[in-house]
Amino acid sequence: MPTIVVEVMPKAELLDPAGKAVAAALHRLGHEAIGNVRIGKRFELHVDGEVDAPLLAAVEQLAADMLSNGVIEDVVSVRVSGAETSGAGVAGETR
Amino acid sequence: MRVGVVTFPGSLDDRDAMRAIRLAGGEPVALWHGTHDLDGVDAIVLPGGFSYGDYLRCGAIAARSPIMAEVIDAAHSGMPVLGICNGFQILVEARLLPGGLIRNDHGTFIRRDQRLRVESTDSAWTSGFEQGQEITIPLKNGEGGFIADEATLDRLEGEGLVAFRYLDVNPNGSLRDIAGLRNERGNVVGLMPHPEHAVEPGFGPTTPAAMRSGVDGLTIFTSLISSTLART
């Protein structure tokens, strides 16, 4: 089943208190090499049938309108992933 | 005057809002998120809570629930709409008010009796205050940090759209100490603190006069009723 993956991150210029808390914990654990941490979101939209251009365009719109809030977040990528294992076999990068 | 209070899955303070409306002399009307029926109300309150467990973003899913189509239309045609805490987040997600609300800068939930300054009395929900009046009402949130870009902040200040500002302590990292906003028309107001928890002696914030005697929040609801009566 094809999957459309949408990734959203808090805007770079805004404070990310959750990421900051994780970074502080990592530093406490001795991971000095890690500077900042920012936490974003990954959505996996499972599609019944084929992913065509109109569907992908609709999802891009959805990513901007609902899956993210443009005031506080940026849509980093919208792409089709056909592989079962997440993160592998990425095809059709659209952004 | 009939004032609707919308209950979403995860609303907490809908009953408190209804009680505040009753104490102010209005008739509270329970509304349900899953309908398209405003039941002929004259004004609407979006209450506090954690609608949809704050999934996606606070207020984001509630802002797209069935009844919000009617709430947004009503707000655009001038009906008074008040959003408290999660209700403010819903108004922002519905684009009825600008900016966004993010996790508190200190990363923890906060509950305190909060001093505020009333910055604008030019709205259906603040007309009963004195300009610059200082009030104390409870605040309780985890994601109450108000943010917007500099141009938006300057416009809000310039047009007098900041309705309430935090005093003494900025409890959540809100830019320019903004605690609440109104829209240009003055019918839509949103704020993070909870006026509905400061409406009855014995149950409000502690004041120098007596324990739990603070009722500063009641003026939000009496403002609505007297300003709307004055117009009709």
Interface residues (C-beta under 8 A of the other chain):
Chain A: P10 L14 L15 P17 A18 K20 A21 M66 L67 N69 V71 I72
Chain B: L56 R57 A60 R64 V92 E93 P98 G99 G100 I102 R103 N104 D105 H106 G107 G145 I147 A148 D149 G173
